[in-house]
Amino acid sequence: FNRGSSAMQHYVASRPMFIDVEVMSADTRLVLGDQGIQAGPSSIGRGLSSLYKEII
């Protein structure tokens, strides 16, 4: 549970103070993939894993 909190702290620290819409959109595309809101739990899990690896 604490690892999720630490990952979020790293994510926030790695992004600009006033996050750019383009950065946020790129992160959303990484997590959701091409399917967008229709993405399934497994693809979202893979996307989050990729994002966390990028942060750390």
N, CA, C and O atoms as a printed pandas DataFrame, in Angstrom:
     atom_number atom_name residue_name chain_id  residue_number  x_coord  y_coord  z_coord
0              1         N          PHE        A               1    0.834   -1.202    0.000
1              2        CA          PHE        A               1    0.000    0.000    0.000
2              3         C          PHE        A               1    0.868    1.249    0.000
3              4         O          PHE        A               1    0.589    2.203   -0.727
4              5         N          ASN        A               2    1.897    1.248    0.796
5              6        CA          ASN        A               2    2.779    2.414    0.869
6              7         C          ASN        A               2    3.517    2.633   -0.448
7              8         O          ASN        A               2    3.852    3.769   -0.786
8              9         N          ARG        A               3    3.774    1.561   -1.194
9             10        CA          ARG        A               3    4.485    1.721   -2.464
10            11         C          ARG        A               3    3.671    2.572   -3.443
11            12         O          ARG        A               3    4.237    3.341   -4.219
12            13         N          GLY        A               4    2.356    2.435   -3.405
13            14        CA          GLY        A               4    1.526    3.264   -4.270
14            15         C          GLY        A               4    1.665    4.733   -3.924
15            16         O          GLY        A               4    1.692    5.592   -4.806
16            17         N          SER        A               5    1.753    5.015   -2.630
17            18        CA          SER        A               5    1.927    6.392   -2.177
18            19         C          SER        A               5    3.287    6.923   -2.616
19            20         O          SER        A               5    3.393    8.062   -3.071
20            21         N          SER        A               6    4.312    6.112   -2.485
21            22        CA          SER        A               6    5.655    6.521   -2.900
22            23         C          SER        A               6    5.714    6.736   -4.411
23            24         O          SER        A               6    6.345    7.683   -4.882
24            25         N          ALA        A               7    5.062    5.862   -5.163
25            26        CA          ALA        A               7    5.049    6.016   -6.621
26            27         C          ALA        A               7    4.358    7.316   -7.012
27            28         O          ALA        A               7    4.808    8.008   -7.926
28            29         N          MET        A               8    3.283    7.648   -6.336
29            30        CA          MET        A               8    2.576    8.897   -6.638
30            31         C          MET        A               8    3.456   10.102   -6.305
31            32         O          MET        A               8    3.459   11.086   -7.044
32            33         N          GLN        A               9    4.202   10.034   -5.200
33            34        CA          GLN        A               9    5.104   11.133   -4.848
34            35         C          GLN        A               9    6.178   11.307   -5.916
35            36         O          GLN        A               9    6.511   12.434   -6.281
36            37         N          HIS        A              10    6.725   10.194   -6.422
37            38        CA          HIS        A              10    7.724   10.274   -7.486
38            39         C          HIS        A              10    7.115   10.851   -8.760
39            40         O          HIS        A              10    7.747   11.646   -9.455
40            41         N          TYR        A              11    5.874   10.441   -9.062
41            42        CA          TYR        A              11    5.199   10.950  -10.259
42            43         C          TYR        A              11    5.040   12.465  -10.172
43            44         O          TYR        A              11    5.376   13.185  -11.112
44            45         N          VAL        A              12    4.529   12.941   -9.050
45            46        CA          VAL        A              12    4.311   14.378   -8.876
46            47         C          VAL        A              12    5.641   15.126   -8.939
47            48         O          VAL        A              12    5.724   16.198   -9.539
48            49         N          ALA        A              13    6.675   14.566   -8.324
49            50        CA          ALA        A              13    7.978   15.224   -8.317
50            51         C          ALA        A              13    8.605   15.260   -9.707
51            52         O          ALA        A              13    9.394   16.156  -10.004
52            53         N          SER        A              14    8.262   14.295  -10.563
53            54        CA          SER        A              14    8.876   14.234  -11.887
54            55         C          SER        A              14    8.149   15.092  -12.920
55            56         O          SER        A              14    8.610   15.217  -14.055
56            57         N          ARG        A              15    7.040   15.673  -12.545
57            58        CA          ARG        A              15    6.262   16.492  -13.465
58            59         C          ARG        A              15    6.385   17.965  -13.087
59            60         O          ARG        A              15    6.630   18.292  -11.926
60            61         N          PRO        A              16    6.214   18.855  -14.067
61            62        CA          PRO        A              16    6.285   20.284  -13.764
62            63         C          PRO        A              16    5.207   20.698  -12.760
63            64         O          PRO        A              16    4.179   20.033  -12.628
64            65         N          MET        A              17    5.454   21.794  -12.063
65            66        CA          MET        A              17    4.505   22.241  -11.053
66            67         C          MET        A              17    3.127   22.492  -11.666
67            68         O          MET        A              17    2.108   22.084  -11.109
68            69         N          PHE        A              18    3.106   23.149  -12.791
69            70        CA          PHE        A              18    1.855   23.374  -13.503
70            71         C          PHE        A              18    1.865   22.431  -14.696
71            72         O          PHE        A              18    2.381   22.756  -15.765
72            73         N          ILE        A              19    1.287   21.262  -14.487
73            74        CA          ILE        A              19    1.383   20.193  -15.479
74            75         C          ILE        A              19    0.763   20.629  -16.804
75            76         O          ILE        A              19   -0.326   21.202  -16.849
76            77         N          ASP        A              20    1.469   20.349  -17.842
77            78        CA          ASP        A              20    1.043   20.686  -19.190
78            79         C          ASP        A              20   -0.008   19.674  -19.655
79            80         O          ASP        A              20    0.094   18.487  -19.348
80            81         N          VAL        A              21   -0.993   20.135  -20.377
81            82        CA          VAL        A              21   -2.048   19.255  -20.881
82            83         C          VAL        A              21   -1.447   18.169  -21.770
83            84         O          VAL        A              21   -1.916   17.031  -21.763
84            85         N          GLU        A              22   -0.420   18.513  -22.529
85            86        CA          GLU        A              22    0.208   17.527  -23.407
86            87         C          GLU        A              22    0.868   16.414  -22.603
87            88         O          GLU        A              22    0.789   15.247  -22.987
88            89         N          VAL        A              23    1.517   16.757  -21.495
89            90        CA          VAL        A              23    2.142   15.752  -20.630
90            91         C          VAL        A              23    1.067   14.860  -20.028
91            92         O          VAL        A              23    1.211   13.638  -19.999
92            93         N          MET        A              24   -0.002   15.466  -19.551
93            94        CA          MET        A              24   -1.087   14.700  -18.945
94            95         C          MET        A              24   -1.743   13.790  -19.987
95            96         O          MET        A              24   -2.078   12.646  -19.679
96            97         N          SER        A              25   -1.925   14.272  -21.190
97            98        CA          SER        A              25   -2.510   13.458  -22.255
98            99         C          SER        A              25   -1.603   12.287  -22.614
99           100         O          SER        A              25   -2.080   11.175  -22.843
100          101         N          ALA        A              26   -0.302   12.535  -22.662
101          102        CA          ALA        A              26    0.640   11.454  -22.963
102          103         C          ALA        A              26    0.596   10.389  -21.875
103          104         O          ALA        A              26    0.626    9.196  -22.179
104          105         N          ASP        A              27    0.525   10.802  -20.616
105          106        CA          ASP        A              27    0.433    9.842  -19.513
106          107         C          ASP        A              27   -0.868    9.052  -19.587
107          108         O          ASP        A              27   -0.885    7.849  -19.330
108          109         N          THR        A              28   -1.952    9.728  -19.938
109          110        CA          THR        A              28   -3.247    9.051  -20.064
110          111         C          THR        A              28   -3.215    8.043  -21.195
111          112         O          THR        A              28   -3.725    6.932  -21.050
112          113         N          ARG        A              29   -2.618    8.419  -22.329
113          114        CA          ARG        A              29   -2.499    7.478  -23.451
114          115         C          ARG        A              29   -1.650    6.282  -23.071
115          116         O          ARG        A              29   -1.948    5.157  -23.471
116          117         N          LEU        A              30   -0.583    6.514  -22.295
117          118        CA          LEU        A              30    0.274    5.415  -21.860
118          119         C          LEU        A              30   -0.507    4.439  -20.995
119          120         O          LEU        A              30   -0.369    3.225  -21.150
120          121         N          VAL        A              31   -1.324    4.955  -20.089
121          122        CA          VAL        A              31   -2.082    4.095  -19.178
122          123         C          VAL        A              31   -3.244    3.415  -19.896
123          124         O          VAL        A              31   -3.432    2.207  -19.750
124          125         N          LEU        A              32   -4.025    4.167  -20.666
125          126        CA          LEU        A              32   -5.236    3.610  -21.278
126          127         C          LEU        A              32   -4.994    2.965  -22.637
127          128         O          LEU        A              32   -5.791    2.140  -23.082
128          129         N          GLY        A              33   -3.908    3.331  -23.293
129          130        CA          GLY        A              33   -3.641    2.777  -24.611
130          131         C          GLY        A              33   -4.574    3.342  -25.659
131          132         O          GLY        A              33   -5.178    4.398  -25.469
132          133         N          ASP        A              34   -4.687    2.622  -26.780
133          134        CA          ASP        A              34   -5.507    3.083  -27.901
134          135         C          ASP        A              34   -6.996    2.986  -27.619
135          136         O          ASP        A              34   -7.794    3.649  -28.283
136          137         N          GLN        A              35   -7.385    2.167  -26.642
137          138        CA          GLN        A              35   -8.798    1.925  -26.381
138          139         C          GLN        A              35   -9.446    3.030  -25.559
139          140         O          GLN        A              35  -10.671    3.075  -25.457
140          141         N          GLY        A              36   -8.667    3.909  -24.981
141          142        CA          GLY        A              36   -9.199    5.013  -24.187
142          143         C          GLY        A              36  -10.020    4.524  -23.016
143          144         O          GLY        A              36   -9.608    3.619  -22.291
144          145         N          ILE        A              37  -11.181    5.123  -22.834
145          146        CA          ILE        A              37  -12.033    4.805  -21.690
146          147         C          ILE        A              37  -12.528    3.361  -21.744
147          148         O          ILE        A              37  -12.884    2.797  -20.709
148          149         N          GLN        A              38  -12.558    2.756  -22.923
149          150        CA          GLN        A              38  -13.043    1.382  -23.072
150          151         C          GLN        A              38  -11.981    0.346  -22.706
151          152         O          GLN        A              38  -12.231   -0.853  -22.827
152          153         N          ALA        A              39  -10.813    0.779  -22.266
153          154        CA          ALA        A              39   -9.723   -0.141  -21.931
154          155         C          ALA        A              39  -10.130   -1.062  -20.788
155          156         O          ALA        A              39  -10.824   -0.659  -19.855
156          157         N          GLY        A              40   -9.683   -2.297  -20.887
157          158        CA          GLY        A              40   -9.988   -3.279  -19.854
158          159         C          GLY        A              40   -9.012   -3.192  -18.695
159          160         O          GLY        A              40   -7.981   -2.527  -18.801
160          161         N          PRO        A              41   -9.324   -3.851  -17.593
161          162        CA          PRO        A              41   -8.467   -3.798  -16.401
162          163         C          PRO        A              41   -7.043   -4.286  -16.649
163          164         O          PRO        A              41   -6.097   -3.723  -16.099
164          165         N          SER        A              42   -6.875   -5.317  -17.462
165          166        CA          SER        A              42   -5.523   -5.834  -17.685
166          167         C          SER        A              42   -4.678   -4.852  -18.488
167          168         O          SER        A              42   -3.494   -4.681  -18.199
168          169         N          SER        A              43   -5.270   -4.204  -19.492
169          170        CA          SER        A              43   -4.492   -3.238  -20.268
170          171         C          SER        A              43   -4.189   -1.987  -19.450
171          172         O          SER        A              43   -3.124   -1.388  -19.602
172          173         N          ILE        A              44   -5.117   -1.591  -18.584
173          174        CA          ILE        A              44   -4.855   -0.457  -17.693
174          175         C          ILE        A              44   -3.744   -0.819  -16.716
175          176         O          ILE        A              44   -2.880    0.007  -16.421
176          177         N          GLY        A              45   -3.763   -2.053  -16.215
177          178        CA          GLY        A              45   -2.702   -2.513  -15.311
178          179         C          GLY        A              45   -1.342   -2.470  -15.979
179          180         O          GLY        A              45   -0.362   -2.041  -15.370
180          181         N          ARG        A              46   -1.272   -2.914  -17.233
181          182        CA          ARG        A              46    0.000   -2.867  -17.964
182          183         C          ARG        A              46    0.440   -1.424  -18.176
183          184         O          ARG        A              46    1.622   -1.104  -18.044
184          185         N          GLY        A              47   -0.510   -0.554  -18.505
185          186        CA          GLY        A              47   -0.178    0.855  -18.709
186          187         C          GLY        A              47    0.327    1.516  -17.443
187          188         O          GLY        A              47    1.297    2.273  -17.477
188          189         N          LEU        A              48   -0.336    1.230  -16.312
189          190        CA          LEU        A              48    0.122    1.783  -15.031
190          191         C          LEU        A              48    1.503    1.255  -14.680
191          192         O          LEU        A              48    2.341    1.994  -14.163
192          193         N          SER        A              49    1.742   -0.023  -14.961
193          194        CA          SER        A              49    3.054   -0.607  -14.696
194          195         C          SER        A              49    4.134    0.114  -15.500
195          196         O          SER        A              49    5.208    0.411  -14.976
196          197         N          SER        A              50    3.852    0.391  -16.765
197          198        CA          SER        A              50    4.808    1.120  -17.603
198          199         C          SER        A              50    5.061    2.522  -17.065
199          200         O          SER        A              50    6.199    2.993  -17.041
200          201         N          LEU        A              51    3.989    3.186  -16.634
201          202        CA          LEU        A              51    4.131    4.540  -16.100
202          203         C          LEU        A              51    4.955    4.531  -14.819
203          204         O          LEU        A              51    5.825    5.384  -14.642
204          205         N          TYR        A              52    4.693    3.579  -13.922
205          206        CA          TYR        A              52    5.452    3.487  -12.675
206          207         C          TYR        A              52    6.922    3.200  -12.952
207          208         O          TYR        A              52    7.796    3.753  -12.283
208          209         N          LYS        A              53    7.206    2.341  -13.932
209          210        CA          LYS        A              53    8.604    2.045  -14.280
210          211         C          LYS        A              53    9.296    3.291  -14.808
211          212         O          LYS        A              53   10.474    3.517  -14.530
212          213         N          GLU        A              54    8.565    4.101  -15.571
213          214        CA          GLU        A              54    9.126    5.346  -16.098
214          215         C          GLU        A              54    9.445    6.319  -14.967
215          216         O          GLU        A              54   10.456    7.021  -15.007
216          217         N          ILE        A              55    8.576    6.356  -13.959
217          218        CA          ILE        A              55    8.750    7.280  -12.839
218          219         C          ILE        A              55    9.961    6.898  -12.006
219          220         O          ILE        A              55   10.762    7.749  -11.617
220          221         N          ILE        A              56   10.079    5.615  -11.741
221          222        CA          ILE        A              56   11.140    5.128  -10.849
222          223         C          ILE        A              56   12.403    5.001  -11.630
223          224         O          ILE        A              56   13.432    4.606  -11.082
